[in-house]
Amino acid sequence: MSEQLNFEVPTMAEMIAKGEEPEILFWVGCAGSYDERAQKTTRDICKILHHVGMKYAVLGTEESCTGDPAKRAGNEFLFQMQAMTNIEVLNAYNIKKIVTGCPHCFNTIKNEYPGLGGSYEVIHHTQLIQQLIDEGKLKAEGGESFKGKKITYHDPCYLGRGNGVYEAPRKALEVLDAQLVEMKRCKSNGLCCGAGGAQMFKEPEKGNKDINIERIEEALETQPNIIAAGCPFCMTMISDGVKLKDQDKNVQVLDIAEITARANGL
């Protein structure tokens, strides 16, 4: 049974009907909407936005896929159709600022949509969390303690190497009083989880090792208690790798939004 939120998440249509405008639009994304594991991250982002009193909304049924998988798989025509549909909706609502829990959505809306008439300020949820910590609105108090826990963070390709966002996720972890340990390949030298470029939706080519296994072996070398992620695709690939490789079942795979929500008792 999926967890229910104890507050309403407003849609843009509901907000506009009341004559109100949100500070920020939360772009949920396909994984955040339909993937059971990613839904937890979606709920935690909503909890964080609600906790700090930020006026936000979602598109609800008016949101559709950004077109990232179509574009990465080479179907430019389908991508442009999907993108134009979304841009029409976003522009009709006069959206200025968007936060998303998915680096693929983040990269596509930020970098691909302006050329099709959709220019917005787009941030990833780890950047929002860092901003809220800097403003003193999130303090990592009143919830679960991560003191002394060993955490290693996996850089999602489209967040890190694709857009140069390395510090925000780490700043969100630094406030926990945990021990942050880096993998051998990290930041600009990071390694893909194996799902990027539409690889998530197809079987791997022949080879001697799956990429997510290669990555999880690196992560487990740091002997972590937690592997932190910032992407629903990475979450799937790393979780699958942990199931195969972590024999003692001691390692948790958590999104930074989940860690932040837990630390704040949300």
N, C-alpha and C positions, 0 to 999 in steps of 0.2 A: 504493500500500500504506500503510495507516494505521500510525502509530507505535505501538509496544507499550510499556507501562509495565514497568519492571523490578522492580515490587513489586505485591503483591496489594491490591486495593481491597475492604475487607470490606463485606458487606451487613449490615443490621440483624439479619436472621434468623440469620446465622452468628455475629454477636457475642453475641446473646442466648443462643444455644445453648451458648456457652462461659461463660455467666454473667457477661458483661462489658457495660458500657454506654459509649457514646461520649460525649466532651465535646460534640461537635457533629454534627448530621446534615447532610450535603451533599446539598441538593436539586438534582439535575442539570437537570431541566426537559426539555421536548420537543426544543427546538433543540439543547441540549447533548448529548442522547442520539442524535438522528437526523441533524442537519445536519452535514455533513462539516467545514465551516469551524468551527462552534461546538464540535465534538468536541475540537479543538486546545486551546480555552480550558478545557474540562472536564479534559483531561489535565493542563494546567498548574496548575489549582487543586488537583488531587490531588497533584501534585509538591510544591507549596508546603506543603500540609497534612502530607505525609509528611516533607518536609525539616525542618520545625520540631518534628516529633515529636508532633503533635496527634492525639489519639485520635478518629478520625472513622469514619463509615460512610455508605453510601448505601442507599436502599430497593431498588435493583435493579428486578426485574420487578414489585415491589409499588407502585412509583411510577407514577402516571398524571397526565394533564394537570391543571393547577390549575383549569382552567375559565375562565381569563382571556379567550381569544379568543371563547368562547361568550358570556360576559357582555358584552364590548365590542360584540359583533355584535347584542346584544339578546335572546339566548336565555337568559333568567334560569332557566328550568326545567332546562335542560341544565347550566348552571353549578352550580346547587345540587346536582344529582345527582353531578357530578364532585367538587365540594368535599366533600360528605358522605362519599364513598368514601375520599378522602384523609385526612380528619379521623379517621375510624374507625381507619385504619391507624396514623396518627401517635399517636393517643391510646392505642392498644393497646400501642405501644412506649414509652409514657410520655416522648415527645420533649419536651425543654424548649427547645433552642436549634437554630436552622437557619441555614445559610449557603447562598446560591444565587448562581449566576453570571448570572441573568436578572432584570432589574428588573421584568418583568411578573409573574414568579413571586413575587418579593420583595414587591411591592405587594399582590398578591392574598392571599398567606398572612398578611402582616402586618396588612392593613387590612380584608379581607373575611371571613376565616375566623373571627375572634373572635365575630362575630354568629351563627355557625353551630355554635359549641361548640369551636372550635379556637384556643386562645390559646398562642402561642409567642413566644420572643424570636427575631426574624428579622433577619439582617444580610446585606448584599450583600458579594460577595467583595472589593470595593475597601475596605470598612470593615474587613474581617478583615485585609487586607494592611496597612492603616494601623496597626491595633492591633499587628500583629506587628513592624512597623518601630519603633513607639514602645517596644515591650518589648525591642528590640535583637535579636530573633530573625531578622529579615531585614535584611540590610545593603547590598544592591546591590553585592556584591563577588564576585570569583572567576568572573565570567562576561563577557558581552558589555558593552563600554563604550558608553554613550550620551552621553558627554561632547561638548558642542558641537552635539549634534543638536537640530534645531528640532522640537518636538512641540506639536501643538495638540490639545486634548481636546474631544470632542463630548459634551455632557451628555445622557444618555438622559432622556426626559420623565418616566418613572415613577420614576427615581432622583432627579433634580434637582427639577424643579418639582412633581412629585407627592409627594415625601417629604423634600425639603429637604437631600438629601445632595450637597453640592458640594465640600466640603473633602477628604474621604477620597481620592477618585481623584487629586486634585491633589497631595496629600501623598505619595501613592505614586509620583508622577512627579518630585516635587521632589528626592527623594534621589538621582536619577540623574545629577545635575550636567549636565543637559540644559537647553536654553533653552525654557521653557514660554511659548508665545504664545497669547493668547486670540483667538477669533473675535469679530467685531463683536457678534453675538448669542450671549451665553453666560450661564451660571448661570440666574438667575431670568428672564432675557430670552432664554433659549435657543430654538432652533428645532427642531421635530420632524424626524426623519430621513425621515418619510413612511410609516412602517410601523405606527405606534401605532393604537389603537382598532380593531383587527382589519383595518386597511388592508393589512397584510402579505398577506392571503389573497384579495385581490380586485384587479381592474384599477382604475386611477385614473379619476376622473371627468374629463370633458373640461375642458381648461384650456390655458394657453399654456406651462406648464413643470411638470415633475414636481418634487415637493418635495425629493427627494434631490439633484436637480441644483442647485436653489437653494442647498441646504446645502453641497454640495461646492464650489460656486463660492466661497462664503464661506470655507471651509476652505483652499482653494488660494490665496486672497488673502494668507494669512499665510505663504506659501512654506515649508510644513513639509517635513521629511524623513519624519515619521510623523504620522498621524492616530490618536489613541488613542480607543478605544471601551470601553464597559463593558456592552454589551448585544448579544446575538446578532442581534436584528433590525436594530439600528443598523449592526452589522458588515456585514450583507448589503447594506443600502441604500447605505452609504458606499462599500463595495468596488465595487458596481455603478457608482456615480457616478464613482469614481476611474478605472475602466476606460474610461469615456467621455470624461472631461475631462482626465486627466493624460497628455498626449501623449508626454512624455519618459519616462514609466514610472519616475519617481524616488520616488514617494510610496508608503510602506507603510501599510497599515491594520492595526493590532494592538490586541488587547484588553490591558487593563492587567495581567491575569494573565500573559499571554504575555511582556510587557515585563519584569515582575518576575521571572519564571522565567528568562528569558535573562540578566538582569543578575546573577542569583545562580548562574548556571552549572548550572541544573537540567535 
